Amino acid sequence: MALKCSFGVRIALVFRVLAAVFTAPLVALPDKHRLLLCIPYSVLEPLGIGWDNKGQHGMRQQESQDRHAGNASGDPVRVHCVLSDICARRFAECQESFV
């Protein structure tokens, strides 16, 4: 579960950086050249979404294998709640450090 949280935070940060990288030339370029930004955006966005989906699919498979092997620890609902709280606190700390 901690792996899911760290992966989610990493994906969010990557997409925020890429959005900033896309927005900067959008503001700086003249009107004629702004449409050219659609070309790399239309290529990079589906690749990023595919990368995200592939990572999530791999984590789901690993969880499924762990459950079938009997490696699941404790009550899954309780473990999920504890990890969600930890993840939420760390995410809030990360956001505060960027401000």
N, C-alpha and C positions, 0 to 999 in steps of 0.2 A: 504494500500500500504506500509506503514511503517513496518507493520508486515512481509510482504514479504521480505523487505530488511534485517531486523534483522534475519529472518529465513535463508536467503541465506548466510549471513555473518557467522552465527553460524554453518551452514552445512559445509561451506568452511573451517572454523577453525577446526572442528572436523575431517574432512577428511585429513587435513594437519598434524594434530597431529598423527592420525592413520598411515599415510604414514611414518612419522618419526619413530614411534614405530616399524613398519614393517621393515624399512630400517636398523635400528641399529643392530638387530640380524642378518640380512642378511649379513652385513659387518663383524660382530664379530664371527659368527659361522664358524666352519670348513666346507669344501665342502660337506661332507657326510650328515650333518644335515640341510643344507640349504633347501633341498627339503621338509623337514618336515614343514617349514613355509607355504607351500602352503595349508595345511589343515585348519589352523585357518583363513587364508586369504580367502579361497574359501567359508567359512561359513559366515564370518563377512561382506564381501563386498556385497553380495545380501541382507543381513539383513539391512545394512546401506542404500542401494539404496531403499529398500522397505519402510524404515522409512521416508526417504526424500520424496518419492512419496506420502505417506500417509499424511504427513504434508502439502504438496502443494495441495493435493486434498481437504483437510479440509478447507484451506484458500479460494480455488475457490468456494466451496459450501457456505461459509460464505459471500463472495462477491456477489454471485448470490442471496442469501436470502436478503441481504441488498438492492440490486437493485430492487428486486420485491416488497420489503416493502416500497420503495420510500425514503430510507435513504441515497442515494448517494448524496454527497454534491458538488455543483458547476459543472463546466465543467470538465468531466473526463480527457480529454487530458491535460488541464492546471494543474489539481491536480497531475496527473501522472508526468508531467515535473518537478514541484516544488519538489515533493517527491524524484524523481530520483536524482535531484541536491543535495538535503540534504543528501541522502543516499551515493552518490558518495563522498561528502566531508567527511562524517563520516568514510567511508571505508578508504579513503586516510589517515585520522588522525590515524586510527587504525594501518594501515600498517607502518606509520612513527614511532609509539610508539614501534613496535616490532623490528625495525631495530636498 
